[in-house]
Amino acid sequence: MEADTSQSHGNRRPLVFVFSSRGMQWHGVHEVLDEAEPIFLETLRQCDLAARRYIDWSIEEELRQGPEAYRFHASDEHNEPVLTALQVALHRLWESKGVRPGAVVSMSGGEYAAGYAAGVLSLEDAMLLACTTSWCFRKEQGVGLGAMMTVALGREDMEALMPQLPERVHLAVDFGPQMTGLSGEGDAIERAAALLESRGVRCWRSSSRYALHSPLWDGFEREYTGRLDALRPGRPTMPIYSASVGGRVQEVSFDARHWWAVFRKRASYVDAVRRILDGHETFLEIGPHPILTVPIQEMASSLGKEIVTLPSLHRDERPLVVLERSLEALRSLGYVAQETG
Protein backbone atom coordinates (compact mmCIF):
# COMPACT_ATOMS: atom_id res chain seq x y z
CA MET A 1 0.00 0.00 0.00
CA GLU A 2 1.00 3.65 -0.33
CA ALA A 3 2.76 4.98 2.75
CA ASP A 4 0.66 7.51 4.68
CA THR A 5 3.43 9.78 5.89
CA SER A 6 1.24 12.50 7.38
CA GLN A 7 1.43 11.21 10.95
CA SER A 8 4.09 9.67 13.11
CA HIS A 9 3.73 6.21 14.63
CA GLY A 10 4.16 6.59 18.37
CA ASN A 11 4.33 2.86 19.11
CA ARG A 12 6.13 1.78 15.97
CA ARG A 13 7.39 -1.73 15.44
CA PRO A 14 11.02 -2.35 14.44
CA LEU A 15 12.05 -1.23 10.98
CA VAL A 16 13.09 -4.09 8.68
CA PHE A 17 15.92 -3.77 6.19
CA VAL A 18 15.24 -5.99 3.16
CA PHE A 19 18.44 -7.04 1.39
CA SER A 20 17.84 -7.64 -2.30
CA SER A 21 18.95 -10.64 -4.25
CA ARG A 22 20.43 -10.51 -7.73
CA GLY A 23 18.31 -9.57 -10.73
CA MET A 24 17.62 -5.84 -10.52
CA GLN A 25 21.00 -4.32 -11.34
CA TRP A 26 21.23 -1.26 -13.55
CA HIS A 27 23.90 1.02 -14.93
CA GLY A 28 24.64 4.36 -13.29
CA VAL A 29 23.43 3.58 -9.78
CA HIS A 30 26.37 5.36 -8.14
CA GLU A 31 26.52 8.57 -10.17
CA VAL A 32 24.72 11.05 -7.91
CA LEU A 33 25.74 9.29 -4.68
CA ASP A 34 29.42 9.71 -5.51
CA GLU A 35 29.05 13.49 -5.40
CA ALA A 36 26.49 13.93 -2.64
CA GLU A 37 27.19 11.09 -0.19
CA PRO A 38 30.91 10.64 0.64
CA ILE A 39 30.22 7.82 3.09
CA PHE A 40 28.71 5.76 0.29
CA LEU A 41 31.75 6.13 -1.94
CA GLU A 42 34.17 5.56 0.94
CA THR A 43 32.40 2.32 1.88
CA LEU A 44 32.48 1.12 -1.72
CA ARG A 45 36.23 1.70 -1.69
CA GLN A 46 36.63 -0.25 1.55
CA CYS A 47 34.65 -3.14 0.06
CA ASP A 48 36.73 -2.93 -3.12
CA LEU A 49 39.95 -3.11 -1.11
CA ALA A 50 38.71 -6.11 0.88
CA ALA A 51 37.57 -7.88 -2.28
CA ARG A 52 40.84 -7.41 -4.14
CA ARG A 53 42.34 -10.14 -1.95
CA TYR A 54 40.12 -12.61 -3.83
CA ILE A 55 39.29 -11.14 -7.26
CA ASP A 56 41.44 -9.54 -9.96
CA TRP A 57 39.06 -6.72 -10.89
CA SER A 58 37.84 -3.57 -9.13
CA ILE A 59 34.30 -3.13 -7.88
CA GLU A 60 34.56 0.65 -8.08
CA GLU A 61 35.94 0.53 -11.62
CA GLU A 62 33.18 -1.88 -12.61
CA LEU A 63 30.53 0.56 -11.43
CA ARG A 64 32.18 3.33 -13.44
CA GLN A 65 32.17 1.40 -16.70
CA GLY A 66 30.23 2.78 -19.64
CA PRO A 67 26.99 1.00 -20.59
CA GLU A 68 28.63 -1.21 -23.23
CA ALA A 69 31.40 -2.46 -20.93
CA TYR A 70 29.31 -2.67 -17.78
CA ARG A 71 29.02 -6.29 -16.58
CA PHE A 72 27.14 -6.06 -13.28
CA HIS A 73 23.80 -6.65 -15.00
CA ALA A 74 24.94 -9.55 -17.18
CA SER A 75 27.83 -11.44 -15.58
CA ASP A 76 27.37 -13.95 -12.78
CA GLU A 77 31.01 -13.49 -11.81
CA HIS A 78 30.48 -9.81 -11.06
CA ASN A 79 27.07 -9.93 -9.39
CA GLU A 80 27.73 -10.92 -5.79
CA PRO A 81 30.80 -8.74 -5.07
CA VAL A 82 29.23 -5.63 -6.61
CA LEU A 83 25.79 -6.26 -5.10
CA THR A 84 27.24 -6.89 -1.63
CA ALA A 85 29.40 -3.76 -1.79
CA LEU A 86 26.41 -1.65 -2.89
CA GLN A 87 24.24 -3.00 -0.09
CA VAL A 88 26.88 -2.51 2.60
CA ALA A 89 27.39 1.05 1.34
CA LEU A 90 23.64 1.73 1.35
CA HIS A 91 23.35 0.34 4.88
CA ARG A 92 26.06 2.70 6.11
CA LEU A 93 24.47 5.58 4.24
CA TRP A 94 21.10 4.99 5.94
CA GLU A 95 22.80 4.70 9.32
CA SER A 96 24.53 8.03 8.72
CA LYS A 97 21.06 9.54 8.31
CA GLY A 98 19.84 8.09 11.59
CA VAL A 99 17.94 5.18 10.05
CA ARG A 100 18.75 1.84 11.68
CA PRO A 101 17.07 -1.54 11.34
CA GLY A 102 15.56 -3.58 14.13
CA ALA A 103 15.58 -6.73 11.98
CA VAL A 104 16.79 -7.89 8.57
CA VAL A 105 15.36 -10.24 5.94
CA SER A 106 17.15 -11.47 2.85
CA MET A 107 17.72 -14.23 0.37
CA SER A 108 20.56 -15.60 -1.74
CA GLY A 109 23.12 -12.91 -2.68
CA GLY A 110 21.54 -10.42 -0.28
CA GLU A 111 22.37 -12.53 2.76
CA TYR A 112 26.01 -11.46 2.96
CA ALA A 113 25.21 -7.77 3.40
CA ALA A 114 22.34 -8.69 5.74
CA GLY A 115 24.83 -10.60 7.89
CA TYR A 116 26.99 -7.49 7.99
CA ALA A 117 24.06 -5.26 8.97
CA ALA A 118 23.06 -7.67 11.74
CA GLY A 119 26.55 -7.81 13.24
CA VAL A 120 27.30 -11.40 12.20
CA LEU A 121 29.88 -10.50 9.55
CA SER A 122 32.61 -7.93 9.35
CA LEU A 123 32.90 -6.01 6.09
CA GLU A 124 35.86 -8.22 5.21
CA ASP A 125 33.88 -11.42 5.90
CA ALA A 126 30.91 -10.21 3.84
CA MET A 127 33.22 -9.59 0.87
CA LEU A 128 34.97 -12.94 1.40
CA LEU A 129 31.62 -14.72 1.05
CA ALA A 130 30.58 -12.67 -1.98
CA CYS A 131 33.90 -13.34 -3.67
CA THR A 132 33.73 -17.05 -2.87
CA THR A 133 30.45 -17.20 -4.76
CA SER A 134 32.14 -15.29 -7.59
CA TRP A 135 34.94 -17.85 -7.52
CA CYS A 136 32.44 -20.66 -8.09
CA PHE A 137 31.19 -18.93 -11.21
CA ARG A 138 34.71 -18.23 -12.49
CA LYS A 139 35.69 -21.85 -11.99
CA GLU A 140 32.88 -22.98 -14.26
CA GLN A 141 33.09 -20.09 -16.74
CA GLY A 142 32.77 -21.33 -20.30
CA VAL A 143 31.07 -24.51 -19.12
CA GLY A 144 28.16 -23.27 -17.06
CA LEU A 145 25.91 -25.15 -14.73
CA GLY A 146 22.57 -24.49 -16.32
CA ALA A 147 19.93 -21.78 -16.20
CA MET A 148 17.16 -20.30 -14.09
CA MET A 149 13.70 -18.89 -14.69
CA THR A 150 10.87 -17.39 -12.68
CA VAL A 151 7.38 -18.85 -12.96
CA ALA A 152 4.06 -17.20 -12.12
CA LEU A 153 2.85 -20.06 -9.93
CA GLY A 154 2.77 -20.50 -6.18
CA ARG A 155 4.71 -23.25 -4.46
CA GLU A 156 1.89 -25.82 -4.18
CA ASP A 157 0.89 -25.46 -7.83
CA MET A 158 4.51 -25.64 -8.93
CA GLU A 159 5.20 -28.72 -6.81
CA ALA A 160 2.19 -30.45 -8.37
CA LEU A 161 3.62 -29.84 -11.85
CA MET A 162 7.22 -30.81 -11.10
CA PRO A 163 6.76 -34.53 -11.99
CA GLN A 164 5.67 -33.47 -15.48
CA LEU A 165 8.76 -31.35 -16.11
CA PRO A 166 12.03 -32.67 -17.58
CA GLU A 167 14.60 -34.27 -15.33
CA ARG A 168 17.36 -32.01 -14.03
CA VAL A 169 14.88 -29.20 -13.36
CA HIS A 170 14.57 -28.25 -9.70
CA LEU A 171 12.32 -26.00 -7.64
CA ALA A 172 14.93 -23.55 -6.37
CA VAL A 173 13.14 -20.53 -4.90
CA ASP A 174 9.75 -19.81 -3.33
CA PHE A 175 9.54 -16.07 -4.01
CA GLY A 176 5.96 -15.28 -3.04
CA PRO A 177 2.36 -16.51 -2.98
CA GLN A 178 2.22 -16.57 -6.79
CA MET A 179 5.85 -16.82 -7.86
CA THR A 180 8.54 -19.50 -7.78
CA GLY A 181 11.93 -20.03 -9.38
CA LEU A 182 13.30 -23.06 -11.23
CA SER A 183 16.93 -24.08 -11.74
CA GLY A 184 18.37 -26.77 -13.96
CA GLU A 185 20.36 -27.67 -17.02
CA GLY A 186 19.89 -25.17 -19.82
CA ASP A 187 18.08 -27.41 -22.29
CA ALA A 188 15.87 -28.85 -19.56
CA ILE A 189 14.86 -25.36 -18.41
CA GLU A 190 13.94 -24.41 -21.99
CA ARG A 191 11.79 -27.53 -22.36
CA ALA A 192 10.14 -26.80 -19.01
CA ALA A 193 9.44 -23.23 -20.10
CA ALA A 194 7.87 -24.41 -23.35
CA LEU A 195 5.63 -26.85 -21.51
CA LEU A 196 4.53 -24.30 -18.93
CA GLU A 197 3.91 -21.58 -21.51
CA SER A 198 1.85 -23.98 -23.60
CA ARG A 199 -0.46 -24.19 -20.58
CA GLY A 200 -0.71 -20.43 -20.26
CA VAL A 201 1.77 -20.08 -17.39
CA ARG A 202 4.01 -17.01 -17.56
CA CYS A 203 7.76 -17.62 -17.38
CA TRP A 204 10.69 -15.22 -17.26
CA ARG A 205 14.16 -16.47 -18.22
CA SER A 206 17.00 -15.29 -16.04
CA SER A 207 20.25 -13.92 -17.47
CA SER A 208 22.10 -16.29 -15.12
CA ARG A 209 24.00 -19.14 -16.74
CA TYR A 210 24.02 -21.13 -13.52
CA ALA A 211 21.46 -23.24 -11.69
CA LEU A 212 21.59 -21.64 -8.24
CA HIS A 213 19.98 -23.32 -5.21
CA SER A 214 20.03 -26.72 -6.88
CA PRO A 215 21.79 -30.10 -6.60
CA LEU A 216 23.88 -29.28 -9.67
CA TRP A 217 26.31 -27.51 -7.31
CA ASP A 218 26.78 -30.41 -4.90
CA GLY A 219 30.28 -31.20 -6.13
CA PHE A 220 31.50 -27.79 -5.01
CA GLU A 221 30.77 -28.00 -1.28
CA ARG A 222 34.22 -29.05 -0.09
CA GLU A 223 36.02 -26.43 -2.17
CA TYR A 224 33.50 -23.72 -1.27
CA THR A 225 33.69 -24.26 2.48
CA GLY A 226 37.47 -24.76 2.29
CA ARG A 227 37.87 -21.21 1.03
CA LEU A 228 36.19 -19.82 4.15
CA ASP A 229 38.85 -20.70 6.74
CA ALA A 230 39.38 -17.00 7.50
CA LEU A 231 35.70 -16.46 8.32
CA ARG A 232 35.17 -15.18 11.88
CA PRO A 233 31.41 -14.75 12.37
CA GLY A 234 29.97 -13.05 15.42
CA ARG A 235 26.59 -13.17 17.16
CA PRO A 236 23.67 -11.27 15.64
CA THR A 237 22.69 -7.98 17.23
CA MET A 238 19.14 -8.19 15.87
CA PRO A 239 16.73 -10.79 14.45
CA ILE A 240 17.77 -12.26 11.09
CA TYR A 241 15.11 -13.70 8.80
CA SER A 242 16.57 -15.75 5.99
CA ALA A 243 15.21 -17.56 2.94
CA SER A 244 17.78 -20.28 3.56
CA VAL A 245 15.87 -21.39 6.69
CA GLY A 246 12.44 -20.08 5.71
CA GLY A 247 12.12 -17.88 8.78
CA ARG A 248 14.12 -16.46 11.63
CA VAL A 249 17.63 -17.83 12.04
CA GLN A 250 17.79 -19.23 15.55
CA GLU A 251 20.85 -20.13 17.61
CA VAL A 252 23.04 -21.56 14.87
CA SER A 253 26.67 -21.13 14.00
CA PHE A 254 27.16 -18.80 11.05
CA ASP A 255 30.08 -20.93 9.91
CA ALA A 256 31.05 -22.14 6.44
CA ARG A 257 28.31 -24.79 6.42
CA HIS A 258 25.64 -22.16 7.05
CA TRP A 259 26.82 -20.04 4.14
CA TRP A 260 27.07 -23.07 1.88
CA ALA A 261 23.38 -23.69 2.63
CA VAL A 262 22.63 -20.08 1.66
CA PHE A 263 24.29 -20.74 -1.69
CA ARG A 264 23.10 -24.28 -2.37
CA LYS A 265 19.83 -24.88 -0.51
CA ARG A 266 16.39 -24.20 -1.94
CA ALA A 267 15.41 -20.71 -0.82
CA SER A 268 12.02 -20.17 0.81
CA TYR A 269 11.63 -16.41 0.85
CA VAL A 270 7.85 -16.69 1.08
CA ASP A 271 8.11 -18.52 4.42
CA ALA A 272 10.64 -16.02 5.79
CA VAL A 273 8.29 -13.20 4.81
CA ARG A 274 5.26 -14.85 6.37
CA ARG A 275 7.08 -15.08 9.67
CA ILE A 276 8.57 -11.60 9.68
CA LEU A 277 5.13 -10.08 9.02
CA ASP A 278 4.19 -11.26 12.50
CA GLY A 279 5.52 -8.26 14.38
CA HIS A 280 6.79 -5.95 11.62
CA GLU A 281 5.04 -3.49 9.35
CA THR A 282 7.63 -1.17 7.77
CA PHE A 283 10.19 -2.44 5.26
CA LEU A 284 13.07 -0.59 3.56
CA GLU A 285 14.68 -2.42 0.64
CA ILE A 286 18.47 -2.17 0.54
CA GLY A 287 19.45 -2.67 -3.07
CA PRO A 288 19.68 -1.11 -6.52
CA HIS A 289 15.97 -1.55 -7.30
CA PRO A 290 12.97 -2.82 -5.28
CA ILE A 291 12.32 -6.46 -6.07
CA LEU A 292 11.89 -8.37 -2.80
CA THR A 293 9.30 -5.98 -1.34
CA VAL A 294 6.79 -7.10 -3.99
CA PRO A 295 6.39 -10.57 -2.39
CA ILE A 296 6.13 -8.87 1.01
CA GLN A 297 3.25 -6.75 -0.26
CA GLU A 298 1.54 -9.78 -1.79
CA MET A 299 1.90 -11.85 1.36
CA ALA A 300 0.67 -9.02 3.56
CA SER A 301 -2.37 -8.58 1.31
CA SER A 302 -3.17 -12.29 1.49
CA LEU A 303 -3.03 -12.07 5.30
CA GLY A 304 -5.09 -8.87 5.47
CA LYS A 305 -2.18 -6.86 6.91
CA GLU A 306 -1.35 -3.25 6.10
CA ILE A 307 2.33 -2.51 5.67
CA VAL A 308 4.65 0.16 4.31
CA THR A 309 7.43 -0.68 1.86
CA LEU A 310 10.04 1.82 0.70
CA PRO A 311 12.99 1.64 -1.74
CA SER A 312 16.54 2.86 -1.31
CA LEU A 313 17.03 3.24 -5.06
CA HIS A 314 14.98 2.82 -8.22
CA ARG A 315 16.33 2.20 -11.70
CA ASP A 316 13.91 4.70 -13.28
CA GLU A 317 14.62 7.63 -10.94
CA ARG A 318 17.57 9.72 -9.83
CA PRO A 319 19.16 8.13 -6.75
CA LEU A 320 18.98 11.18 -4.49
CA VAL A 321 15.32 11.75 -5.33
CA VAL A 322 14.43 8.23 -4.20
CA LEU A 323 16.60 8.41 -1.10
CA GLU A 324 15.19 11.74 0.02
CA ARG A 325 11.60 10.62 -0.54
CA SER A 326 12.09 7.44 1.47
CA LEU A 327 13.95 9.35 4.18
CA GLU A 328 11.07 11.79 4.51
CA ALA A 329 8.60 8.91 4.76
CA LEU A 330 10.71 7.25 7.47
CA ARG A 331 10.99 10.53 9.33
CA SER A 332 7.20 10.96 9.28
CA LEU A 333 6.79 7.40 10.52
CA GLY A 334 9.18 7.99 13.40
CA TYR A 335 12.11 5.87 12.23
CA VAL A 336 14.81 8.54 12.02
CA ALA A 337 16.79 8.58 15.24
CA GLN A 338 18.21 12.06 14.85
CA GLU A 339 18.75 14.85 12.37
CA THR A 340 22.09 14.62 10.64
CA GLY A 341 23.96 17.36 8.92
Secondary structure, DSSP 8 states (H G I E B T S, - for coil): -----SS--TT----EEEE--SS---TTTTHHHHHH-HHHHHHHHHHHHHHTTT-SS-HHHHHTS-TTT--TTT-HHHHHHHHHHHHHHHHHHHHHTTB--SEEEE-GGGHHHHHHHTTSS-HHHHHHHHHHHHHHHHHTTTT-B-EEEEESS-HHHHHHHGGGS-TTEEEEEEEETTEEEEEE-HHHHHHHHHHHHHTT--EEE-S--B--SSGGGGGGHHHHHHTTTT------SS-EEETTTTEE--S---SHHHHHHHHHS-EEHHHHHHHHTSS--EEEEESSS--THHHHHHHHHHTT---EEEES--TTS-HHHHHHHHHHHHHHTT-B-S---
